[in-house]
């Protein structure tokens, strides 16, 4: 009876069976990924190996359902990646990130060259070579791009279509450990003390980012008599903001509006960097010991969140908060970084403003700015689905590249990724804001990659063990190891010898060029800090996009 029920269940309850299988694969795979040895584990790739295991046991789901779920998971994954990295994508390509991005591009292209040369020499088919390239670089979206490119070729057999996932699974384990090995060889080969290098790196990074300070200044310069606060010489250039003033005339502490006239003897509370405040004191008068924050009066200060669509992308000058509501914005906190409240700074969703004024006036300004924690944590899915739709359309447009025999498509991996990067960089189009709370972004990304890897693993599991035991599995592993290790070691040596780069930055570069979070975690552990994340974030966006395009080009160029 039970045997008959099990045989009939997948046919009678196809949807339920599909959900059941995917849930089992996800549960087993996530558990496997959390198992670590000396801090190193498979991570999300555990889902792939769980799928392979069940696929080897003969567990399968309908090909139609499998195809839809796999592609939808891939779209969710790459789209949320783009939303996360988009705001900093173009800034990472500026002068300070250009050398690192060039090295990362070199790592990608060298890996592709090694894959083709060694793969052709060993007699591998191109779908396998592309899969080895994807697995050796631990880049799952590129695997999706490979499989989609193969589906667009009419002459592909079922056996060829399964090769990329098999190659990916074989090459992936050393893809993780090869990055760590490259870091360790560079460390010991150049006799580097990673803790000292991390301290030096952080000191260099934090040097130009001086914290914003307060200083109380009494007006002594008689040349300022009758001038307004906004016209104090050098204040705009030095990005100093005056938040409060105690008038010499009546002794009342007021909000320092830019059009307020000053007189010798007035006491000002100024906010800016230490150097800027030094210059301000020279122009205005001398430092005072009076604490205007503790002086009796009606003024107060409050932190206000920017969550209103109406003010997103507008400057403080355009909002005229001082003129309209008699409040002063002295500082802005954005992504854990404190910024001076420049008049021309454009506000972003989630900015935290430090506002000074009377309580009623601050409340009025807060209504304009939004100041809604609920809105900040709310996920608006309209922009999400619009972005996905635009990404699919872009991914389906044929792009004709000179020298490539057939048109290139960004596909379901590249299209949504590129669109999400562009939209999140723009931030807002009319009433639509491309912002996603970090928790929601992470949840959708994890769901997407779990669905994708579950389906890929189930399909690859049919022939995985047979290939490893009876086929050329060891040869596959060797080629995959070369694809992983050689480009990383060369790039690390170039960065250290010729660019004199810090080991902390090199570790971030190597991890980011492989888009590999476990490698970043390892880099953090050996340097004793999270400083490698700077290099990781600098090269990650461009590398992710390039790996997707290169993987697809391998199929199109060599198989069309």
N, C-alpha and C positions, 0 to 999 in steps of 0.2 A: 504493500500500500504506500509506504513512505517513498519507495523507489519510484513508483508511478507518479506520485505527487511531484517529486523533484524533477522528473523528466518533463512533466506537463507545465510546471510553473513558468519557465521562461517563455513558453509559447502563449499560454493563456493570459499571463500577466506580464507582458513585455515591458511596460513602463516600470512596474514595481520591481521586476528583475533587474532592469538597468540601474535603477537607483540603489538597489540592494548591493549589487556588485561593486559599483563605484564607492559606496559607503565603506564596504569591507576593505577595498584597495586603499582608500584614503586613510582609514583608521590604522591599518597595518603599516602603511608607508610612513605616516607621520610618526608613529611610535618608533619605527626603525630609524628614521632620520634623527630622532632625539637621542639615540644611543651614541655615546661619544667615548673615544679612547684618547686620553691625554688632551682633552679639549677639542678633538677633531672628530667630526661625524659627517654623514652623508647629507644632512640637512633635508631640503625639500626633495632631493633626488631619491630619497628613500621611497617615495611614492612610485617612482619609475620602476624600481627594483621589485616592489611589492606587486605591481601590475605584471611584470615579467614572470614572477613566480606563479601567480594565479593563471596567467595565460599559458604557462608551461603545463599546468595541471589540467588544462582543457576548458577553463572557465572563459566564456565569451559572451558578448552582447551583440545585438543586431548591428550590422555595418552602417545602416542609415543613422541610427541613434549615436553610434560611436563617432561617426564623422561630424555630426552637428555639435555634439558636446565638446569634442576635441577642439574644433575651430572656435567655438564660442568662448571656451576657456582661454585659448590663446589670445583672443581679442581683448578680453577683460584684463589679462596680464599685461600686455604691452601698452594698452591705453592708460592704465593706472601708473605704469612706469613713466610714461610721457608726462602725465599730469604732475608727477612728483619732481622730475628733473627739469621740466620746461622753464620755470622762472629763472634758473641759473644757467641754462644751456648756452646762450649766446655770450653771456659774460665770461664763461669758462674758456671761450675761444679768443678772448682778448689777449693782449700782449703777454701778460703774466702766465697764461695757460697754454700759449701757442707751442713752446718747446715740448711740453709734456704731451700735448695732443699729437704732435708730430711723431713722438716716440711710440705712442699708443697705436697710431695708424701703421707705423712700421711693424709693430708686433702682429697686428692683424694680417697685413699683407705678407709678411714673412711666413706666418703660419699657413696661409693659404698656398703659398709657393711650395713649401715643404710637403704639404698634403698632396699636391698634384704630382710633384716630382717623385716622391717615394711611393705614392699610390700607383702611379703608372708603371714605375719600375717593378713593383711587386705584382702587377697584373690585376689590380683591383678595378672593379667597375666604378664609374663616377658617382652613382648614388651612395655607394659605400664610402668613397673618399670624402664626399661632402658630409656624411654622417660622422665620420671620424673627426673631421675638422670641427664640427659642432660640439661633439662630446669632449674632445680634447681641450676645448676652450670653455667648457661648462656653460655654454650659451644656449638656453632652451628656445628662445624665440627664433634663432637661426634654424633650428631643427624644423620648426613650423614652416618657415619660409621654404626650406628644401622640399618638404613634403607637398606643399602647395604647388611649387614649380614643377614637380614631377607629375602631379595630377593634370597639369595643363599640356603635357606631352602625350599625344595619342598612342604612341607605340610602347609605352611603359607596361611591363608585365607585373603581375602581383608579386613575384619574387623580388624584382628590382625595387618595387615600391616599399618593401619591408626592410631593405638594406640600410637606409639612413638611421632608423631607430636602433637597429642592431649595432651599427657602428658607434652610434652615440653612447649606448649602454656599455659597450666594451671599453671605450676610451675615457668615459667619464671619471672613474675612480682615480686614475693617475692624473686626470685633468685637475683634480682638487689637490692631490699630494704633490704634483709637479710644481705648482706655484709655491707651495711652502718650501720645497726643496731648493728652488731658485733663490728665495729670500735667504735661507740659511747659508747657502754657498757664497752668496755675495757678502753676507755678514762676516763669515769666518775667513773668506778669501781676502778681504780688505781689512780684517782685524778691527771691526767696528764695535764700539760700545753703544748698543741701541738706546739705552736709557739716557746717556749723555747727548746723543744725536737728537732724541726727541725733545729734551730740554732746550737745546740750541734752536731747534726748529720752532718751538712754541714762542721762544723769546723773539725770534725774527718775525714771526707772524703777528705777534701782539704789539710789536714796536710801533707801527704807524696807527694802530687802533687805540688811541688814548681814550680813557673813560671821560665822560662828561662830568664836570664838577660844578659846584655852586660857589659864589663869592659875593660878599657884601661890600659895596663900594660907595663911599661918600663923594659927592660931586664937589670938586675944588677948582676946576677949570672954569674961570669966569667967561671964557670965550663961548661956553655952552649956554649961557644965559639966553633964555627965550627959544632955544632949539627944542624940537620934539625928540622923543626917545628914538623914533625910527630914523632920525637924521644924525645921530651921534657918529662921528667919523670912524670908519673902519669896522663898524659893528656887523654890517651885512657880509663884508668880505671875510671876516673872521668867524662868521656863523655864531655870534653871541646873541643870546636872547635875554632880555630883561623881563623877569616875571612879576616882580613886586616893586613898589616905590613907596617910601614914606616921605611925604612932603614936608619941607622945612616951614611952610606957611601954617599948616594946621596940625601937623604931626599924625595925620591919618594914614594908615597903610592901605594902598589901593592896588588893583590890578594894573600892571604897567602896559597900558595901551600905547601903540606906536605913535599916535597923534597927541599924546600927553606932553605938555610943556614942562621942561625941567629948569631948576634953579640951583645955584651954588648952595650947598647945605643939604640938598635932597639925598636920601639914602636909597640905593638901588640894589636889588638882589639879581645878580647876573648868572647865567648858566652857559657853559661852553667848555672847550678843552682847556687844560691848564695854560698852554701857551697863548691861546686866544684871550683868556682872561687876563694874563699878564699885560698884553698889549692894550686891552680895554682899560685897565687901571691906569696905565701911563697917560692915556688920552683924557680920562674922566677925572681922576683925582687920587684917592688913596683908599687902601683897604680899611674897612670898619669892623669893629668887634660886635656891632649890633646884630642880633639874630632876628631878622624880620619874620622867620617862621614861628618864633615864639612870642612875637609882639601881639598884644591884644588887638583884635580887629575882626572884621567880618570875612576876611579872606580864608580860603581853604584850598586844598589841592586834592586831586582825584585822578585815578587812572581810568581812561575811557577807551573802549574797544571800537574799532572801525568795522561795522557790520552792515552799514547802509549802502545799498546799491547806488544811491544818488550821489554819494561822495567818493565812490571808488574811482581811482584814477585822476581825481582833481587835486590841485595843489592847495597848500594852506593859504596862499595869497588869494586864490579864487574863492575859498570858503569864507574869508573875511570874518573869522570867529572873533577876533578882537573888536572889530567895528560893530558887528551885529549883536554879539552876546557879552562883550566886555570880559572876555577870558583870554588867557595867554597859554599857548602850547609851548612848553619848554623843552621837552624831549620826546623822542619816539623810539619805542622798542619794537624791533622787527626781527623775527627769527633768532631770538636770544641775543641780538646785537643792539646796542644803544646808539641812536643817531641824534645829532643836533636837529632842532626843529627849524630847518631852513624854509624860507617862504616858498621856494620853488620845488620842494620835495613833493612827489606825487604819492598819495596815500594808497595803500594796498589793503585788501581784505584781511582782517586779523591784526592790523597794526594796533599797538597799545600806546595811546597818547597820554602824557603827563600834563594835565590841565590845571591852571591856577585861576581862581576867581571867587566870587561869592557863590554860595551853595546854589541859590536859585539860578544864577547864570550858568553855572557848570551843568546843572540838570537840563537847561534849555539846549546847551551845546551838545550834551550827550544824546538828546533826542535826534539832533541833526546827524550825528556820527553813527547812530545805531545803538552801540553799547549793549548788544544782546548776546550773552553767552550761548543761549539756545540757538540763535541764528548761526553763530560761529560753528557749532557742532552739528548743525543740520545739513544733510546731504541733499542737494537739489538735483534730482535725476534727469530733469529736462536737458540741461547742458551735457550730461553724460551721454545720453542716447543720441543727441544731435551730433556730438563729437564722434561717436562710434559710426554713425551713418555716413558722415563726411569722410571718415577714415576708410571705410569700405569702398566708397566711390573713388577716392584718390588711389587706393590700392589696386583697383581694377583698370585704371587708365594705362594703356600701353605706352611705354617710354622707349624710344628708339635710340640706342647708344651706338655710336660709330664703332665698327669693328666687331659688334656682337651680332650673330646671325639672325636672331629673332628678338622681338620686343621684350623689354624687361617690365615686370609688374612689381610694384612695392608689395602687393599682396595683402592678405589679412594680418600679417605681422607688421610689415613696414608702413602701410597706409595709416592705420589707427595710431601707431607710435608717432609718426611725423606730425599728424594733425593735432594730437594731444600736446606735443611739445610746443607747436606754434600757438595753439589756443591758450595754453596755460601761461605762455610768455606774454601774450597780448593781455590776458587777464579778464577782459570784459568786452563784449560786443553788444551794445544796446542794453537791454535788461538782463542779458545772460552773463553770469559770472562763472568762469572756469576755475573754481576753487573747490577742493574736496577736503574735508577734515582728515587729518593723518590717520586716525583710527579706521575711518571708512575706506580710505585708499588702501591701507594695508589689508583689510579684510577682503575686499574685492580682488586684490592682487593674489592673495593666498588661495582664494577660492578658484580663481582662474587657472593658476599654475597646477593646482591639485587635480582639477578636471582634465587639463591637457595631458599631464604626465600619466594619469591613470589610464587614459585611453591609449596613449602611445605604448605604455608598458604591456597592456593586455594584448595589443596587436603584435608587438615584437616578441612576446613570450612563446609564441607557437614554435619558433625555430631557434631561440636563443641558446639553450643548452646544447642542442645538436651542433650548432655552429662552433661553440667554444670547445666541445669535447672532440668532435670529429673533423672540424673544418680548420680554418687558418686563424683561429682566435688569437693565438700568441703573436702571430705576425701582425694582426690588427692592432694588438696592444702596443707593440713596438713602434709602429708608425704613429699611433696616437700619442705615445710618450714623446716622440721627437717633435711632433706638432706643438705640444704643450711647452716643452722644456727649452728647446733651442732659442726661439724668439725671446723668451723671457730673460734668459741668461745674457744674451747679446745686448738687449735693451738695458738691463741693469748695469752691465759693464760700461756701456756708452754713457749712461747717466752719471755714473760715479767717476769715471776717468776723464771724460772730455767735458762734461757739463758741471762737474764738481757738485753734484746734487747731494742733498741730505738723505741719509738712509731711510728716514721716516717718510720722506716724499717718494723715494723709490718704491718702498713697500706699497704705498697707496697707489702708485702708478701701475705696478704689476697686478695688484688685486683688481683695480678698476678696468684695466685693459682686458681682463678675463671676465669682467662683470660677475665677480665671485664673492658674495658676502662672507662665506666661511674663511676665505683668505684674508679678508679685511679684519675679521675677528682675530685671526692668528697674528696679523701684523700689530693690532692693538695690544695683544698680550706680550709680544716680545719687546715692544717699545715702551710698555708700561703707560700708555696713554691712548687717547682716541685721535691723536694728531694725524695718523695716516688717512683718515677720512677726508682730509682736505684734498690730497692728491687723487683719491678714489673718486670723489665727486667731480673733480676737474675733468677727468678723461672718460668717465662712465657714459654720459649721454652720447657723445660722438662715437665711442666704441660700440655701444649697443646698436646704433643705427647702421654703422659700417659693417658689422658682422652679419646682420640680416641681409644687407645688399650683396655682400661678397658671397655668402652661402648660396644665394639664389643665382648669382652670376656663374658659379661653378657648374650648376646644372644646365643653365641656358646656353652658356658658351660651348661646353664640351659635349652636349647631347642633342642640340638642335640640328 
